[in-house]
């Protein structure tokens, strides 16, 4: 079986950790490297958390530290007042801790090369067979495109966890990853690469239940126990923050993007649409505008947008990955 070459771009908190473990433990994928970015937490925390996950699994995939702030949004006074993020105003709503305390502190280090320059070098040297899986803000990828626009022709596909059609999570209009750096999202969505967008509409179906956490605990591998820990933490937070369809469900957003590369049929109701991004600084700042009714007749349909997901297929895929982990 030919493995799909992928690069992960993460702002590692709890769901990124599950996404990383799913990718590293799935034989369908060859993870060339992991880039970190500011997002869920500051770049030092997201990098440390990423290193913890990699070392916890005994893996040697290289980790590259990326951009510590968004391209533009943090420059406007008051537009992103709490950037970079640490902690949360209401601890009961927290779905990410600053550090992944379940995992031991990392003893390994990130690579010396910056993530953006590594992306440029790696893609330019490739045969156009690398898929990017960004599950955090799109700052690193947008910066790489600005530095070397020719990389776009070298990208097989970009599968993005981000955006929302129906409603947001960080604001009524915007999803967190896009909201953090909407200008970067605009650059990436307009770059011309093949793009699949995995928004909240789909990831809110990519939930793990408390009963499935029990199954992960019974599996008794390193990854299954960590996934159960992170999922339970998310279920508790989402009960307060944004309740799911079932009270004992918690969404593992980022892992759905990885699952979609392994098995695209995990995504449902996928539509080819023109998607734009609001970066006006107003109420809809960071909103992804999905032209479902094709009101803009001249716009290129730049994204395949998944508006639903197969929860059972997603959970099964994650379970199989975690079962392959060392004990």
PyMOL commands that set and color helices and strands:
alter all, ss='L'
color gray80, all
select helices_A, chain A and resi 14-24+43-56+73-75+91-93+115-124+139-147+149-154+176-180+182-189+200-203+210-219+222-241+253-262+264-266+311-323
alter helices_A, ss='H'
color red, helices_A
select strands_A, chain A and resi 4-10+29-36+63-65+130-134+155-161+195-198+207-209+249-251+267-273+275-277+288-290+303-309
alter strands_A, ss='S'
color yellow, strands_A
deselect
rebuild
show_as cartoon
